[in-house]
Amino acid sequence: MERMDVDKKTEKKKSKSKGELPPHLEERRTRVILDNISPAHGQSYDSASTFARMGFDNTFSLKDFKENFQINIISQSDDELVFDMIGIDASIANAFRRIMLAEVPTMAIERVFIENNTSVMQDEVLAHRIGLVPIHADPAQFVKRTNFDATAAGTSFDTIVFKLDVTCKKNPNAPSDGNAPPDQLYINDKVYSGDLKWEPVGAQAEIFADNPIRPVLNDILLVKLRPGQSIKLEAQAELGDGYTHAKWSPVSTASYRLMPDISILKPIMDDEAEELKKVCPMGVFDIEDLGKGHKKSVVARPRACTMCRECIREPKFQERIRLARIKNHFIFSVESTGILPATRIFREAVEILINKCTTIDKELSKLSVR
């Protein structure tokens, strides 16, 4: 409820400086309305003259943007960040999302030199699986490799080297019972990401002494072996971004949704209030005790709403509940693969977007006015 109040104050401040629209047009400008069939008013109204006949100035104002723009952290950890971004257009929110997915650089395995592979898995499939293992290494310590000769050795500034050498053998101490699981019958019957051993190049051992380079997770299964089968290879990691291949993406997912705005237009009382609370699978509605045996429905947790619309499937509730989303209030969820902390991924995305805008500004300034 507190977030709803902030949004209403923001809209009031804006309406005073730019004029006011009739309620039905203001709703169309700021909300996406959902009914039983489909959403309505999903488009953005970017043109300065869209509401000119109504005396409303729809021109973008940098001053208003600075006053109204907000970022509120809801929860954060190394692996996940949830925050609200308020006061921007969907195009800018989507730019942040796409940059986090595809433009924040990381280190990932690009070259795999297989010396021996007698497993049942083909070389190219094994190389592909190894390439998808996230590598814990600070990308700021590396530069992009410029020598693309596959046989050329990399340097300590552009390459990380891993070695894998595993052979499966029978376990001499295995139970005589033939029904024992493979991990008791054999040694090294499963090859995991943790079997990739980092071999420092140049001064990397000193540079990364406090935070050694390694796979993010040690229990990612790469391949299964049986006695007599072995794998011996060298893997080289390089700097790249998600545009080139998804293995360089620092996030497992980066998504956003619009903030729900749920309103009870007509009071829902007593038994109907109990029914409404039960019908919502996300617990959006709660019950307020009015005393004297009466109670009414209230919107308690609007953020939890997924717009499943179960609450308006009953005809008696359709005209009494309004489901909407706020067009300029985005709930972001960023989940890191573990290569970088989620907060750093977002900060780097902001820096990349700033650099893009700076580049465009410089290029435009070079154009002569005719």
ZAMARGU-4260 file (C-alpha; in steps of 0.2 Angstrom, whole numbers, plus 5000, padded with zeros to 4 digits):
<rodrens>
0) 5000/5000/5000 | 5015/5012/5003 | 5021/5010/4985 | 5004/5014/4979 | 5004/5030/4989
5) 5021/5035/4981 | 5014/5032/4964 | 4999/5043/4967 | 5010/5057/4974 | 5021/5056/4959
10) 5006/5058/4947 | 4999/5072/4957 | 5015/5082/4956 | 5016/5079/4937 | 4998/5084/4934
15) 5000/5100/4943 | 5015/5105/4932 | 5007/5099/4915 | 4989/5101/4917 | 4976/5088/4922
20) 4967/5075/4911 | 4949/5068/4914 | 4950/5052/4925 | 4947/5040/4911 | 4961/5047/4900
25) 4973/5048/4915 | 4969/5030/4918 | 4972/5026/4899 | 4989/5035/4900 | 4996/5027/4916
30) 4988/5010/4917 | 4986/4994/4908 | 4968/4987/4912 | 4965/4969/4912 | 4948/4960/4910
35) 4943/4942/4907 | 4948/4942/4889 | 4964/4953/4886 | 4973/4968/4892 | 4969/4986/4886
40) 4979/5002/4884 | 4995/4993/4884 | 5004/5006/4872 | 5014/5021/4878 | 5009/5038/4874
45) 5025/5047/4869 | 5020/5061/4857 | 5020/5078/4865 | 5004/5082/4857 | 4994/5067/4861
50) 4983/5076/4874 | 4985/5093/4867 | 4966/5096/4864 | 4963/5092/4883 | 4976/5105/4888
55) 4988/5092/4894 | 5007/5094/4890 | 5014/5077/4886 | 5031/5083/4882 | 5046/5074/4891
60) 5053/5084/4905 | 5070/5081/4911 | 5066/5090/4927 | 5051/5079/4931 | 5061/5064/4927
65) 5074/5068/4939 | 5061/5072/4953 | 5051/5056/4950 | 5063/5043/4945 | 5066/5030/4959
70) 5075/5014/4961 | 5070/5004/4977 | 5079/4988/4982 | 5067/4975/4988 | 5079/4961/4991
75) 5097/4957/4987 | 5110/4943/4988 | 5125/4938/4978 | 5114/4927/4967 | 5098/4937/4966
80) 5092/4955/4965 | 5074/4961/4966 | 5071/4980/4964 | 5058/4993/4958 | 5062/5005/4944
85) 5049/5019/4944 | 5046/5033/4932 | 5053/5026/4916 | 5046/5020/4899 | 5046/5002/4895
90) 5059/5005/4881 | 5072/5010/4894 | 5067/4996/4906 | 5069/4984/4892 | 5086/4991/4887
95) 5092/4988/4905 | 5086/4970/4904 | 5094/4967/4887 | 5111/4974/4892 | 5111/4963/4908
100) 5107/4948/4897 | 5119/4951/4882 | 5132/4965/4885 | 5140/4963/4902 | 5156/4954/4898
105) 5162/4938/4907 | 5174/4924/4905 | 5168/4907/4897 | 5177/4892/4890 | 5178/4895/4871
110) 5192/4883/4865 | 5193/4864/4870 | 5208/4854/4864 | 5204/4835/4866 | 5219/4824/4868
115) 5209/4808/4872 | 5190/4805/4874 | 5185/4786/4874 | 5168/4790/4883 | 5151/4787/4874
120) 5149/4806/4871 | 5155/4814/4855 | 5169/4827/4856 | 5159/4841/4850 | 5145/4838/4863
125) 5157/4836/4877 | 5166/4853/4872 | 5148/4861/4871 | 5144/4855/4889 | 5161/4861/4895
130) 5158/4878/4887 | 5142/4881/4897 | 5150/4879/4914 | 5151/4896/4922 | 5168/4902/4927
135) 5171/4911/4943 | 5184/4925/4937 | 5183/4943/4937 | 5181/4949/4919 | 5188/4966/4924
140) 5206/4958/4925 | 5205/4952/4907 | 5205/4959/4889 | 5197/4952/4874 | 5208/4940/4864
145) 5214/4947/4848 | 5224/4932/4842 | 5211/4920/4834 | 5223/4907/4829 | 5217/4891/4837
150) 5234/4884/4839 | 5242/4900/4847 | 5244/4901/4865 | 5235/4914/4875 | 5242/4926/4887
155) 5239/4929/4906 | 5228/4944/4901 | 5216/4936/4889 | 5216/4917/4893 | 5212/4906/4907
160) 5218/4887/4905 | 5209/4872/4913 | 5215/4854/4912 | 5204/4839/4913 | 5212/4821/4915
165) 5200/4808/4922 | 5200/4789/4920 | 5187/4777/4926 | 5192/4761/4935 | 5184/4747/4944
170) 5183/4749/4963 | 5193/4735/4971 | 5183/4738/4987 | 5166/4737/4979 | 5153/4726/4987
175) 5151/4709/4979 | 5133/4712/4977 | 5129/4715/4959 | 5115/4727/4963 | 5127/4740/4970
180) 5125/4758/4962 | 5139/4763/4950 | 5147/4775/4962 | 5151/4760/4973 | 5156/4749/4959
185) 5168/4761/4950 | 5180/4775/4953 | 5178/4791/4943 | 5162/4785/4935 | 5155/4803/4934
190) 5165/4818/4928 | 5160/4835/4936 | 5164/4853/4933 | 5174/4852/4949 | 5186/4840/4940
195) 5192/4855/4929 | 5208/4861/4936 | 5214/4878/4934 | 5232/4880/4927 | 5238/4898/4930
200) 5246/4907/4915 | 5260/4919/4918 | 5257/4929/4934 | 5239/4923/4936 | 5243/4913/4952
205) 5249/4929/4961 | 5235/4940/4954 | 5221/4928/4959 | 5230/4921/4975 | 5216/4928/4986
210) 5201/4923/4975 | 5207/4908/4964 | 5199/4905/4947 | 5187/4890/4947 | 5170/4884/4940
215) 5156/4892/4950 | 5149/4875/4954 | 5158/4859/4957 | 5144/4847/4954 | 5139/4850/4936
220) 5138/4833/4928 | 5148/4833/4912 | 5149/4815/4907 | 5148/4797/4914 | 5162/4785/4911
225) 5164/4766/4913 | 5180/4756/4917 | 5193/4759/4903 | 5185/4775/4897 | 5195/4791/4900
230) 5195/4810/4895 | 5210/4821/4894 | 5209/4839/4887 | 5213/4857/4889 | 5200/4871/4890
235) 5203/4889/4887 | 5192/4903/4893 | 5191/4920/4885 | 5182/4936/4888 | 5165/4938/4878
240) 5147/4944/4880 | 5130/4936/4878 | 5127/4943/4860 | 5141/4931/4854 | 5134/4916/4864
245) 5123/4913/4879 | 5138/4905/4889 | 5145/4922/4892 | 5128/4929/4899 | 5131/4933/4917
250) 5112/4930/4922 | 5102/4914/4921 | 5087/4926/4920 | 5084/4945/4920 | 5066/4950/4919
255) 5053/4963/4924 | 5035/4965/4926 | 5023/4980/4929 | 5018/4983/4946 | 5000/4977/4949
260) 4987/4990/4954 | 4972/4981/4962 | 4956/4991/4967 | 4940/4986/4975 | 4927/4997/4967
265) 4912/4992/4977 | 4913/4984/4994 | 4914/4965/4996 | 4907/4960/5012 | 4905/4946/5024
270) 4903/4929/5016 | 4908/4936/4999 | 4924/4943/5007 | 4928/4925/5013 | 4925/4918/4996
275) 4936/4931/4987 | 4950/4928/4999 | 4949/4909/4995 | 4948/4911/4977 | 4964/4921/4975
280) 4979/4908/4974 | 4992/4922/4978 | 4984/4929/4994 | 4982/4946/4987 | 4966/4949/4996
285) 4963/4949/5015 | 4949/4953/5027 | 4946/4968/5038 | 4935/4965/5053 | 4923/4979/5055
290) 4915/4973/5071 | 4897/4968/5075 | 4900/4952/5065 | 4904/4961/5049 | 4919/4961/5038
295) 4925/4967/5021 | 4938/4963/5008 | 4954/4973/5007 | 4969/4973/4995 | 4983/4967/5006
300) 4997/4961/4995 | 4996/4969/4977 | 5014/4965/4973 | 5010/4946/4974 | 4997/4947/4960
305) 5001/4937/4944 | 4985/4943/4935 | 4978/4925/4934 | 4961/4934/4935 | 4953/4920/4946
310) 4946/4934/4956 | 4935/4941/4941 | 4930/4925/4934 | 4915/4925/4945 | 4902/4937/4937
315) 4897/4944/4954 | 4915/4951/4956 | 4919/4957/4938 | 4911/4974/4941 | 4918/4976/4958
320) 4936/4973/4956 | 4948/4982/4944 | 4964/4974/4939 | 4978/4985/4932 | 4996/4987/4930
325) 5006/5004/4932 | 5015/5008/4916 | 5030/5016/4923 | 5033/5005/4938 | 5044/4990/4934
330) 5048/4976/4946 | 5065/4969/4941 | 5071/4951/4945 | 5090/4947/4941 | 5097/4930/4945
335) 5115/4928/4943 | 5124/4912/4936 | 5137/4915/4950 | 5150/4923/4939 | 5147/4940/4946
340) 5136/4946/4960 | 5119/4952/4954 | 5121/4970/4961 | 5137/4971/4951 | 5128/4965/4935
345) 5116/4979/4937 | 5129/4993/4940 | 5139/4987/4925 | 5123/4988/4914 | 5120/5006/4920
350) 5138/5010/4915 | 5136/5002/4898 | 5120/5012/4895 | 5128/5028/4900 | 5143/5024/4888
355) 5130/5021/4874 | 5121/5038/4877 | 5138/5047/4878 | 5144/5039/4861 | 5127/5044/4853
360) 5129/5062/4860 | 5147/5064/4853 | 5142/5058/4836 | 5127/5069/4835 | 5137/5084/4840
365) 5149/5081/4825 | 5134/5083/4813 | 5133/5100/4805 | 5117/5109/4806 | 5110/5112/4788
</rodrens>
